[in-house]
Amino acid sequence: MMRDGRIVIVGASLAGLRAAEHLRDAGFAGSLTLVGDEPHEPYDRPPLSKQVLLGQVLPEHTALPRTREIDAEWRLGIAAAGLDRDRRRVQLADGSEIEYDRLLIATGVRSRPWPNESEAALDGVCVLRTRDDTARLGRLLARRPSRVLIIGAGFTGSEIASACRERGFAVTVAERGAAPLVGALGGVVGDVAAQLQREHGVDLRCGVMVTSLEGDAGGRLRRAHLSDGSALDADIAVVALGAVRNTRWLEGSGLAAGPRGVACDAGCRAFDVHGIVTDDVFAAGDVARTPHPLFGYQFLSLEHWGNAVAQAEIAAHNMISADSRRRPHLWTPSFWSAQFGVNIKSVGAPTMGEEIVVTQGSLADHSFAAAYGYQGRVIAAVGFDHGKWMGGYRRLIEQAAPFPPELPGRRGERPVPARFPDPALPSHGPTVTLTGHSPSEKRVVFTPARA
């Protein structure tokens, strides 16, 4: 086991912190440096669109709990700008360099920005990903806006809509897909999410895009123009169009890194552009894409809190262990969301599902569990206020149980198409993404629909 030397972790959030703690727990006593582009020490992101936005928790009170002291050098507020693998050095935006013997890439994702820079700069246009983003949105909401426009109805957009409605604001959600959450959970479940939003007073507009944002003479947002020709007055526009993986700083490094993330093997070792695995560069968390045996060994990208923790520990273990002691990362995807009074939980890879069947509860009551099927086996499950059953569905997924599942008291409903949108079309995106079998695949292709 590697006890000494220099380990650099680029990304000072959940995955980076947990990896650092595990390295020290495992006996690594060498130099440890954490690099983060934000000025804050690691904090928890899920509360930002929930408790913090509701005013129940202050942004500065979201710091992640520490399991131990890590005796590390913190380089915060300075982004990584490049990687020289030959010299084993991370280049920082301030012109300095940090040498390493092992490197962990844990740079996560950032919010996809509004594409028009001048419109994005309008007072009232914002995203929500960081602690500072949430503080800024809180200040905007303190002005008591007449209407909040949310662009995109994925999980983040839907959670923001829920919090804003709970605070009594008029909310319009514009979603280019057929329903909220459709990219992550499919159209059957998306229809339920749409009913929830409308029942809670959201002006939900699906199948439309915001084409431009208009400001007044003072540079404040005043109006949004939509693809159906309508216009909407709004004081705040929250751009919730999904996430972009933070890999730009790796351009020219020779690693297999691009818009889909950093390709790794099952042990979190990064691949280079030729498909050759490295032995000194690892990746973990939202920025990593790794093959998974449950899903045909396709590379899997996840934006999940639990995955970041589990993968960080595997990466840390493997960074300092001999080949014979290394372990694979085989975490079964799972995530949760709270919106409009409903707790949503899912396990597996719903986007791989061809069909879906309701196994417990009722779609009409917004309280149910449903299983997704792929080629005759259970591939995923989702529950609306049925989270306590997700452990059982996880076991079905891991056992490759036949679909539809044989469960005691199952209602006998017939499977129906899950109705996922065309993956070639841009959207807010799922939190579980299957990205093929090639480690060096970096392209993201958009083919516009024909008129």
C-alpha positions in Angstrom: 0.0 0.0 0.0 1.2 3.5 -0.9 1.8 5.3 2.5 3.8 8.3 1.3 4.0 10.5 -1.8 1.9 13.3 -3.2 -1.9 13.0 -3.9 -3.8 15.9 -5.5 -7.6 15.9 -5.6 -9.1 18.4 -8.0 -12.6 19.1 -6.9 -13.3 20.1 -3.3 -16.9 19.0 -3.0 -18.6 15.8 -1.7 -16.5 13.3 -3.7 -13.2 15.1 -3.1 -13.8 15.4 0.7 -14.9 11.8 1.1 -11.9 10.5 -0.9 -9.5 12.6 1.2 -11.1 11.2 4.5 -10.8 7.7 3.2 -7.2 8.1 2.2 -6.3 9.1 5.7 -8.5 6.3 7.2 -6.6 3.8 5.0 -3.2 5.0 6.3 -2.0 7.4 3.7 0.4 9.8 5.5 1.8 11.7 2.5 1.1 15.1 1.1 -2.6 15.7 0.3 -3.8 18.8 -1.6 -7.4 19.7 -2.5 -8.1 22.2 -5.3 -11.5 23.8 -5.6 -12.8 26.6 -7.9 -15.2 27.9 -5.2 -14.0 29.8 -2.2 -16.0 27.6 0.2 -15.0 24.4 1.9 -17.2 21.4 0.9 -20.9 21.8 1.4 -24.0 19.8 0.7 -25.8 20.6 -2.6 -29.2 18.8 -2.3 -30.6 21.3 0.3 -29.9 24.3 -2.0 -33.0 23.7 -4.1 -35.1 22.6 -1.1 -34.5 23.7 2.5 -32.3 26.6 1.6 -34.6 28.0 -1.0 -37.5 27.7 1.4 -35.6 29.7 4.0 -35.4 26.8 6.4 -31.6 26.6 6.3 -29.1 29.4 5.6 -26.7 28.8 2.6 -23.7 29.1 5.0 -25.1 26.3 7.2 -24.8 23.6 4.5 -21.2 22.6 5.2 -20.6 18.9 4.9 -19.9 17.1 8.2 -16.4 15.8 8.6 -15.7 12.3 9.6 -12.1 13.1 10.6 -9.3 15.6 10.2 -7.5 15.2 6.9 -4.4 17.3 7.3 -4.6 18.7 3.8 -3.5 21.8 1.9 -6.6 23.6 0.6 -6.3 25.6 -2.6 -9.8 27.1 -2.7 -11.1 29.7 -5.1 -8.6 28.7 -7.8 -9.8 26.6 -10.7 -7.7 23.9 -12.4 -6.6 25.1 -15.8 -4.7 22.2 -17.3 -3.1 18.8 -16.8 0.5 17.9 -17.8 0.5 14.1 -17.5 4.1 13.7 -18.6 5.4 16.0 -15.8 2.6 14.9 -13.4 1.5 18.5 -12.7 -1.9 20.2 -12.3 -1.8 23.7 -13.7 -4.0 26.3 -11.9 -5.7 29.4 -13.1 -3.4 31.6 -11.1 -0.4 30.3 -13.1 0.9 28.0 -10.3 1.4 24.2 -10.6 1.0 21.3 -8.2 3.0 18.1 -8.6 1.4 14.7 -7.9 2.1 11.0 -7.8 -1.6 10.2 -7.9 -4.4 12.5 -9.1 -8.1 12.2 -8.4 -10.4 14.1 -10.7 -13.6 15.0 -8.8 -14.6 18.3 -10.5 -18.3 17.3 -10.9 -20.6 19.4 -13.0 -21.8 23.0 -13.5 -25.1 24.4 -14.5 -25.7 24.7 -18.3 -25.8 28.4 -18.8 -28.3 30.4 -20.9 -26.7 30.4 -24.4 -27.0 34.1 -25.1 -24.4 35.8 -22.9 -26.0 39.3 -23.0 -29.4 37.9 -22.0 -27.8 35.7 -19.3 -26.3 38.9 -17.9 -29.7 40.5 -17.3 -30.5 41.3 -13.7 -33.0 38.5 -12.7 -31.5 35.7 -14.9 -29.7 33.0 -12.8 -28.9 29.3 -12.4 -28.9 27.2 -9.3 -26.0 24.9 -8.6 -23.7 26.5 -6.0 -24.1 28.0 -2.6 -23.6 31.5 -4.1 -26.2 30.8 -6.8 -28.8 30.0 -4.1 -27.9 33.1 -2.1 -28.3 35.2 -5.3 -31.7 33.6 -6.1 -32.7 34.3 -2.5 -31.9 38.0 -2.9 -33.9 38.1 -6.1 -36.9 36.5 -4.5 -36.7 39.0 -1.6 -37.8 41.6 -4.2 -41.2 39.8 -4.2 -41.3 39.2 -8.0 -44.6 39.2 -9.8 -43.7 36.0 -11.6 -40.8 33.5 -11.6 -40.0 31.7 -14.9 -38.2 28.4 -14.7 -36.7 27.2 -17.9 -36.5 23.4 -17.8 -38.6 20.9 -15.8 -35.9 18.4 -14.8 -35.4 17.6 -11.1 -33.7 20.9 -10.3 -36.2 23.0 -12.2 -39.2 21.1 -10.6 -37.7 21.4 -7.1 -37.3 25.2 -7.6 -40.8 25.4 -8.9 -42.1 23.6 -5.8 -40.2 25.8 -3.4 -41.3 29.0 -5.1 -45.0 27.9 -5.1 -44.7 27.0 -1.4 -43.5 30.6 -0.8 -46.5 31.9 -2.7 -44.9 33.2 -5.9 -46.5 32.9 -9.3 -44.5 30.3 -11.3 -44.4 29.4 -14.9 -42.3 26.4 -16.0 -41.3 26.1 -19.7 -40.3 22.6 -20.8 -39.4 21.6 -24.3 -40.3 18.0 -23.6 -43.7 16.5 -23.3 -43.8 16.6 -19.5 -41.7 17.4 -16.4 -39.0 14.7 -15.5 -39.6 13.0 -18.9 -35.9 12.7 -19.7 -35.2 11.0 -16.4 -38.4 8.9 -15.8 -40.3 8.7 -19.1 -43.6 10.0 -20.2 -45.8 7.8 -18.0 -44.3 9.1 -14.8 -43.9 12.5 -16.4 -47.6 12.8 -16.8 -48.0 12.4 -13.1 -45.4 15.0 -12.4 -47.3 17.4 -14.7 -50.5 16.8 -12.8 -48.7 17.5 -9.5 -47.4 20.8 -10.8 -50.7 22.0 -12.2 -52.6 21.0 -9.1 -50.2 23.1 -7.1 -50.8 26.2 -9.2 -47.8 26.0 -11.6 -48.4 27.5 -15.1 -46.8 24.5 -16.8 -46.1 24.8 -20.5 -44.7 21.7 -22.2 -43.6 21.3 -25.8 -42.3 24.9 -25.9 -38.9 26.6 -25.6 -37.9 30.0 -24.4 -36.3 31.6 -27.5 -35.1 34.8 -26.0 -35.1 36.9 -22.8 -35.8 40.7 -22.9 -34.6 43.3 -20.5 -35.6 46.9 -19.8 -33.4 50.0 -20.2 -31.9 49.4 -16.8 -30.8 45.9 -17.6 -33.4 44.1 -15.6 -35.3 41.1 -17.0 -38.9 42.0 -18.0 -40.1 39.5 -20.6 -39.5 36.0 -22.1 -40.4 35.0 -25.7 -41.5 31.4 -26.3 -41.3 29.2 -29.4 -45.1 29.1 -29.7 -45.1 32.9 -30.4 -46.3 33.9 -27.0 -44.5 36.3 -24.6 -44.5 36.2 -20.8 -43.7 38.9 -18.3 -41.4 37.7 -15.6 -39.0 39.3 -13.1 -36.9 36.2 -12.5 -35.8 33.5 -14.9 -34.1 30.4 -13.4 -32.2 28.5 -16.1 -32.5 24.8 -15.3 -31.3 23.2 -18.5 -29.2 20.5 -17.0 -25.6 20.1 -16.2 -22.2 20.3 -18.0 -19.4 18.1 -16.8 -16.3 20.0 -15.7 -13.8 18.6 -18.1 -12.7 21.6 -20.2 -9.5 22.0 -18.1 -8.5 18.5 -19.3 -8.3 19.5 -23.0 -5.0 18.5 -24.4 -4.2 16.2 -21.5 -4.6 13.1 -23.6 -7.3 11.7 -21.3 -10.6 10.4 -22.6 -12.5 13.3 -21.3 -15.3 15.4 -22.9 -18.9 16.6 -22.5 -19.9 13.1 -21.2 -17.3 13.0 -18.5 -14.0 11.3 -17.8 -14.0 7.6 -18.9 -12.7 5.2 -16.2 -12.5 1.5 -15.7 -14.4 -0.2 -12.9 -11.6 0.6 -10.5 -12.0 4.4 -11.3 -8.7 4.6 -13.3 -9.0 7.1 -16.1 -8.6 6.0 -19.8 -6.5 8.0 -22.3 -7.8 8.9 -25.7 -6.5 5.6 -27.1 -8.4 3.5 -24.7 -5.4 2.7 -22.5 -6.0 2.8 -18.8 -3.7 5.0 -16.7 -2.4 4.0 -13.3 -1.9 7.4 -11.7 -5.0 9.3 -12.7 -8.4 8.4 -11.2 -11.9 10.0 -11.3 -15.0 9.9 -9.1 -18.4 11.5 -8.7 -20.5 13.3 -11.3 -17.6 13.9 -13.7 -16.8 10.1 -14.0 -18.3 7.6 -16.4 -17.6 4.0 -15.7 -18.8 0.6 -17.1 -21.4 -1.3 -15.1 -22.2 -5.1 -15.5 -25.9 -4.6 -14.7 -26.3 -2.4 -17.8 -24.4 -4.4 -20.4 -21.1 -2.9 -19.4 -22.1 0.4 -21.0 -20.4 3.5 -19.5 -22.7 5.1 -16.9 -22.7 8.7 -15.9 -24.4 9.6 -12.6 -25.4 12.8 -10.9 -26.2 11.1 -7.5 -25.1 12.0 -4.0 -24.8 8.4 -3.0 -22.7 7.5 -6.0 -20.3 10.3 -5.3 -19.7 9.0 -1.8 -19.3 5.3 -2.8 -17.2 6.0 -5.9 -14.9 8.3 -4.0 -14.1 5.6 -1.4 -13.4 3.0 -4.1 -11.1 5.5 -6.0 -9.3 6.4 -2.8 -8.7 2.8 -1.9 -7.5 1.9 -5.3 -5.2 4.9 -5.6 -3.0 3.6 -2.8 -3.5 -0.2 -3.1 -1.6 -2.9 -5.0 -3.3 -4.3 -8.1 -4.4 -7.5 -6.2 -6.2 -5.5 -3.5 -8.1 -3.1 -5.8 -11.9 -3.2 -5.8 -14.5 -2.4 -8.5 -17.2 0.3 -8.2 -20.5 -1.5 -8.6 -22.9 0.8 -6.9 -26.5 0.5 -8.1 -27.8 3.9 -9.1 -30.4 5.5 -6.8 -31.6 9.0 -6.2 -34.4 11.0 -4.5 -36.2 14.2 -4.9 -38.9 16.1 -2.8 -41.3 18.3 -4.7 -44.9 19.4 -4.3 -45.3 17.4 -1.1 -44.2 14.1 -2.7 -41.0 12.1 -2.1 -39.7 10.6 -5.3 -37.1 7.8 -5.2 -35.7 5.7 -7.9 -33.2 2.8 -8.3 -31.5 1.4 -11.4 -31.3 3.0 -14.8 -34.8 4.1 -15.8 -33.6 5.6 -19.1 -32.7 2.1 -20.2 -36.3 0.9 -19.7 -38.5 0.0 -22.7 -41.6 -0.6 -20.7 -43.1 0.3 -17.3 -45.6 -1.3 -15.1 -47.3 0.0 -11.9 -46.8 -2.6 -9.2 -48.1 -0.8 -6.1 -50.5 2.1 -5.5 -52.0 4.3 -8.2 -50.8 6.8 -10.7 -54.1 8.7 -10.2 -53.4 9.1 -6.5 -49.8 10.2 -7.1 -48.7 7.5 -4.8 -47.3 4.4 -6.4 -44.3 2.2 -7.2 -43.5 1.1 -10.8 -40.9 -1.1 -12.4 -39.1 -0.6 -15.7 -38.3 -3.5 -18.0 -35.5 -4.0 -20.5 -35.3 -7.1 -22.7 -37.4 -9.1 -20.2 -35.8 -8.1 -17.0 -36.2 -5.5 -14.3 -33.8 -2.6 -15.0 -35.1 0.1 -12.7 -38.0 1.3 -10.4 -39.5 4.5 -9.2 -41.7 5.3 -6.2 -43.9 8.3 -5.4 -44.2 8.2 -1.6 -43.2 4.6 -1.9 -39.5 5.0 -1.0 -39.5 2.3 1.6 -40.0 -0.4 -1.1 -37.0 0.7 -3.2 -34.7 -1.7 -1.4 -36.7 -4.6 -2.6 -36.6 -3.3 -6.2 -32.9 -2.8 -5.9 -32.5 -6.5 -5.2 -34.7 -7.4 -8.2 -32.4 -5.3 -10.4 -29.2 -6.8 -9.1 -30.7 -10.3 -9.5 -31.8 -9.6 -13.1 -35.3 -10.6 -12.1 -37.8 -11.2 -14.9 -40.1 -8.3 -16.1 -42.8 -7.8 -15.2 -41.8 -8.7 -11.6 -43.7 -11.4 -9.7 -44.5 -9.7 -6.5 -47.0 -10.8 -3.8 -50.2 -9.0 -4.3 -49.2 -7.3 -7.5 -52.2 -5.7 -9.2 -51.7 -7.5 -12.5 -51.5 -4.3 -14.6 -50.0 -4.8 -18.1 -46.7 -3.1 -19.0 -46.9 -0.1 -21.3 -44.2 1.8 -23.2 -42.2 4.0 -20.8 -42.2 6.8 -23.4 -38.7 8.3 -23.1 -37.9 11.1 -25.5 -35.4 10.7 -28.3 -32.0 10.8 -26.6 -30.5 12.7 -29.6 -32.6 15.7 -28.7 -31.2 18.2 -26.1 -33.2 18.4 -22.9 -32.6 18.9 -19.1 -31.3 15.3 -19.2 -31.6 12.3 -16.9 -29.5 11.9 -13.8 -28.5 8.4 -15.0 -27.0 8.5 -18.5 -25.8 5.5 -20.5 -23.0 6.5 -22.9 -22.1 3.5 -24.9 -19.1 1.2 -24.8 -16.2 3.4 -26.1 -14.0 5.1 -23.5 -12.8 7.6 -26.0 -16.3 8.7 -27.3 -16.5 12.4 -26.7 -19.1 13.6 -29.1 -22.6 14.9 -28.2 -24.7 15.0 -31.3 -27.9 17.0 -31.8 -30.0 16.3 -34.9 -32.9 18.8 -35.2 -36.3 17.3 -35.9 -37.6 17.8 -39.4 -40.6 20.1 -39.9 
